[in-house]
């Protein structure tokens, strides 16, 4: 019923949605995972012209799951923590969500050319502020922050004109100059971009 309510544009709170997750994930959801309202706004923009959306650092897959029923097209979340991918894939299977996939890999192993739109919720912040880390099962550091940001920036920069990107709470270090801000929302934290 949860995803049917989202699809039907019925009110679903984050507390209600997060019940799909184990308790330890629910505790970190507010800080680390996209809210239902933000996910709906972002996926609406991204799926308007796209059939394939990549969530860069998808965590437990909340944005992708919501986007897959609210927006159109296929949502792929990339997450380097296998534990979070396992949790997300368990939810995807339980609710039979067909337009979403979670991939357990590092973002630097993902060719962006396979996608038409991108979502970025400051996935690399843990590397420069480890007190906000989800856990300590992966390496952190400023060098990794820079490496990941540069990789995303270079990949986005070679995408074709019209490629869409949504950033949320981002320092914009991963954003090439080739993207134009179309509008913003949620106190200017959610930004909607398009490749020139």
C-alpha positions as CSV (number, residue, x, y, z in Angstrom):
1,X,0.0,0.0,0.0
2,X,2.9,2.4,0.8
3,X,4.1,2.7,-2.8
4,X,0.5,2.8,-4.2
5,X,-0.1,5.8,-1.9
6,X,2.9,7.5,-3.3
7,X,1.9,6.8,-6.9
8,X,-1.6,8.1,-6.2
9,X,-0.1,11.3,-4.7
10,X,-1.5,10.5,-1.2
11,X,0.3,12.0,1.7
12,X,3.1,9.7,3.0
13,X,5.3,11.0,5.8
14,X,9.0,10.1,6.1
15,X,8.2,8.3,9.3
16,X,5.7,6.1,7.5
17,X,8.0,5.4,4.6
18,X,11.0,4.6,6.8
19,X,9.1,1.7,8.4
20,X,10.3,-0.3,5.4
21,X,13.8,-0.2,6.9
22,X,15.3,-1.9,9.9
23,X,15.6,0.3,13.1
24,X,19.2,1.3,12.7
25,X,18.5,2.6,9.2
26,X,15.4,4.5,10.4
27,X,17.6,6.3,12.9
28,X,19.9,7.8,10.3
29,X,17.3,8.4,7.6
30,X,16.6,12.0,8.3
31,X,20.2,13.0,8.0
32,X,21.4,10.7,5.2
33,X,18.4,9.9,3.0
34,X,16.2,12.0,0.8
35,X,12.8,12.9,2.2
36,X,9.6,11.8,0.4
37,X,8.8,15.4,-0.7
38,X,12.2,16.1,-2.0
39,X,12.4,12.7,-3.8
40,X,9.1,13.4,-5.6
41,X,10.2,16.9,-6.7
42,X,13.6,15.7,-7.9
43,X,12.3,12.6,-9.7
44,X,9.5,14.6,-11.4
45,X,12.1,16.9,-13.0
46,X,14.6,14.1,-13.8
47,X,12.2,11.7,-15.3
48,X,10.4,14.3,-17.4
49,X,12.9,13.9,-20.3
50,X,14.7,10.7,-19.2
51,X,14.3,7.0,-19.2
52,X,17.3,6.3,-17.0
53,X,18.2,8.1,-13.8
54,X,21.4,7.4,-11.8
55,X,21.5,8.2,-8.0
56,X,25.1,8.8,-7.1
57,X,25.6,7.3,-3.7
58,X,22.1,5.9,-3.1
59,X,22.4,4.8,0.5
60,X,19.5,2.5,1.3
61,X,17.8,3.4,-2.0
62,X,15.0,5.7,-0.7
63,X,15.2,8.2,-3.5
64,X,15.3,5.5,-6.2
65,X,12.3,3.6,-4.8
66,X,10.2,6.8,-4.6
67,X,11.3,8.0,-8.0
68,X,10.5,4.6,-9.6
69,X,6.8,4.9,-8.6
70,X,6.4,8.7,-8.7
71,X,8.4,9.5,-11.8
72,X,8.8,7.6,-15.0
73,X,11.7,5.5,-16.3
74,X,14.3,3.3,-14.6
75,X,16.2,4.4,-11.5
76,X,19.6,3.0,-10.7
77,X,21.2,3.6,-7.3
78,X,24.9,3.1,-6.9
79,X,26.1,2.5,-3.3
80,X,29.5,1.2,-2.2
81,X,28.2,-0.3,1.1
82,X,27.0,-3.8,0.4
83,X,24.9,-3.8,3.6
84,X,22.9,-0.8,2.4
85,X,22.5,-2.4,-1.0
86,X,21.3,-5.6,0.6
87,X,18.7,-3.7,2.6
88,X,17.5,-1.7,-0.4
89,X,17.3,-4.8,-2.6
90,X,15.3,-6.6,0.1
91,X,12.7,-3.7,0.1
92,X,12.7,-3.6,-3.7
93,X,11.9,-7.3,-3.8
94,X,9.3,-7.2,-0.9
95,X,7.3,-4.4,-2.7
96,X,8.0,-5.8,-6.2
97,X,9.4,-2.5,-7.5
98,X,10.2,-3.2,-11.1
99,X,11.7,0.1,-12.3
100,X,14.6,0.3,-9.7
101,X,18.0,-1.4,-9.3
102,X,20.6,-1.0,-6.6
103,X,24.2,-1.7,-7.6
104,X,26.9,-2.3,-5.1
105,X,30.0,-0.6,-6.5
106,X,32.1,2.6,-6.3
107,X,30.9,5.5,-8.4
108,X,34.3,5.6,-10.1
109,X,33.4,2.3,-11.7
110,X,30.2,3.6,-13.3
111,X,30.2,5.0,-16.8
112,X,27.7,7.9,-16.9
113,X,27.0,7.5,-20.6
114,X,24.5,4.8,-19.8
115,X,22.2,7.3,-18.1
116,X,20.3,10.4,-19.1
117,X,19.7,12.1,-15.7
118,X,21.5,12.2,-12.4
119,X,20.7,12.8,-8.7
120,X,23.3,13.8,-6.2
121,X,22.6,14.3,-2.4
122,X,26.1,15.3,-1.2
123,X,27.2,11.7,-1.2
124,X,30.9,12.4,-0.6
125,X,30.4,14.6,2.5
126,X,31.3,11.8,4.8
127,X,34.9,12.0,3.6
128,X,35.4,15.5,5.0
129,X,33.1,15.2,8.0
130,X,33.4,11.7,9.4
131,X,31.3,12.6,12.5
132,X,28.3,12.4,10.1
133,X,29.3,9.1,8.6
134,X,26.7,6.4,8.2
135,X,29.2,3.9,9.5
136,X,32.9,3.2,9.3
137,X,32.9,0.2,7.0
138,X,34.4,2.1,4.1
139,X,37.6,4.3,3.8
140,X,37.3,8.1,4.2
141,X,39.5,11.1,3.5
142,X,39.9,14.4,1.7
143,X,41.7,12.6,-1.1
144,X,38.7,10.3,-1.7
145,X,36.4,13.3,-1.5
146,X,38.4,15.1,-4.2
147,X,38.8,11.9,-6.4
148,X,35.0,11.2,-6.3
149,X,34.1,14.9,-7.0
150,X,36.5,15.2,-9.9
151,X,35.2,11.9,-11.4
152,X,31.6,13.0,-11.2
153,X,32.4,16.4,-12.6
154,X,34.4,15.0,-15.6
155,X,31.6,12.5,-16.3
156,X,28.9,15.1,-16.2
157,X,30.8,17.4,-18.4
158,X,30.9,15.1,-21.3
159,X,27.1,14.3,-21.2
160,X,25.0,15.6,-24.1
161,X,23.1,18.9,-24.2
162,X,19.8,18.5,-22.3
163,X,21.1,16.1,-19.6
164,X,19.4,16.8,-16.3
165,X,20.9,16.9,-12.9
166,X,19.5,17.5,-9.4
167,X,21.7,18.4,-6.5
168,X,20.6,18.4,-2.9
169,X,22.7,20.0,-0.1
170,X,25.7,20.0,-2.4
171,X,28.8,22.2,-2.2
172,X,28.7,21.9,-6.0
173,X,32.3,20.8,-6.4
174,X,31.1,18.0,-8.6
175,X,29.2,20.5,-10.9
176,X,30.8,21.4,-14.3
177,X,30.3,25.0,-15.7
178,X,28.4,23.4,-18.6
179,X,25.3,23.1,-16.4
180,X,22.8,25.9,-16.1
181,X,20.6,26.3,-13.0
182,X,16.9,26.1,-14.0
183,X,15.4,26.6,-10.6
184,X,15.7,25.7,-7.0
185,X,13.4,24.6,-4.1
186,X,13.3,23.6,-0.4
187,X,15.2,26.7,0.8
188,X,17.5,26.7,-2.2
189,X,19.0,23.4,-1.1
190,X,17.4,21.4,-4.0
191,X,18.8,22.6,-7.3
192,X,17.6,21.6,-10.8
193,X,20.3,21.8,-13.5
194,X,20.5,21.2,-17.3
195,X,23.5,20.7,-19.5
196,X,23.9,23.5,-22.1
